Amino acid sequence: MNDTAADGALDAYLHESNAWDQDRLAALRLSVRRAWQAAAAAGACALSASIALVLLLPLKSTDPFVIRVDNRTGVVDVVPIYTGHLQAAQSVTRYFLTHYVTVCERFDLATAESDYEECGAFHTAHRNQVWAALWSRTNPLSPLNLHRDGSEVSVQIESVSFIQRVSGIADLAQVRYLKVEQSTDGQPQRVSHWIATIQYAYAAASQDPEVRRWNPLGFKIVDFVAEPEVVQDAAAGLPATLRSGAAPSPAAVKGVQTP
C-alpha cells in the first residue's frame, strides 16, 4: 500500500470518528435540553398547584359538630348548630326574659359580681352603658348603696306577655314580677309588684366563651324599663305597692282612693 492510499484511509477514519463524536455531542445536548424542559414543566405544575392551594385556603374551615344518640332507639343524628339567624321559638324567648329579670333584678352581695357580669352578657352596647351607670358607686340608687346594710332582694316571676307592634314586628314583652326584700334587722319581708317593659332582639352569638356560657343564642336586651305596678289588695283595700312599704310611683299615688 502506497503512502497516498494510507493517507486516504486515515482521513476517512478520522472523518468517521469526528462524525461519531459530533453525534454523541448532539445526543447529549438534546438530552440536557429535554431534561430542562421536563424540569420547567414540573416547576410550572408545582407553582400552579401552590397557587390553587392558596386560593382555596379561605374556603377551607373546620366546623365542630355534636352527634346525638337516642338512648331508646339508638338512632344517631347530628345536633344542628344555631348561627343566630334563625327565628327562636317563643318558649325560648320566654325563658331568656324570665332568666334575665330574675338575675338582674335581684340582689345578693355574695353573687352580685357574678350577676352583674351575667346580665352584661345579654346587653347591647348602649344598654351596657346604662347598666354600668346604674351600678356605679357614685349613683345613690345603685344596688350597692341601697343594700349596703346587707339586705337581699329576690325575684318571683308572675307572667310574661308578648306585644306585637302595629308594623307586625314582635320585639316587645312585659314581665310582671314580685320583689321580695329581706332586711337584716329582723323586720318582715317587704313585697312589691313590678312590671318591666322589655325590647329584645337576637343577634349572632358571641365568640367569647365566657359570654356564650351565659348567652349561647345571642339574645339581646335592647331596652328595659321597670316600674312599680299598682295591684289592688282586697283584704287591705290599698294597692300592694303602698301596703308593702315600697316607694310608689306618682301613678300609684294617684290611683289610691281616699275616704
Secondary structure, 3 states (H helix, E strand, C coil): CCHHHHHHHHHHHHHHHHHHHHHHHHHHHHHHHHHHHHHHHHHHHHHHHHHHHHHHHHHCCCCCCEEEECCCCCCEEEECCCCCCCCCCHHHHHHHHHHHHHHHCCECCCCHHHHHHHHHCCECHHHHHHHHHHHCCCCCCCHHHHCCCCCEEEEEEEEEEEECCCCCCCCEEEEEEEEEEECCCCCCCEEEEEEEEEEEEECCCCCCHHHHHHCCCCEEEEEEEEEECCCECCCCCCEHHHHCCCCCCHHHHHCCCCC
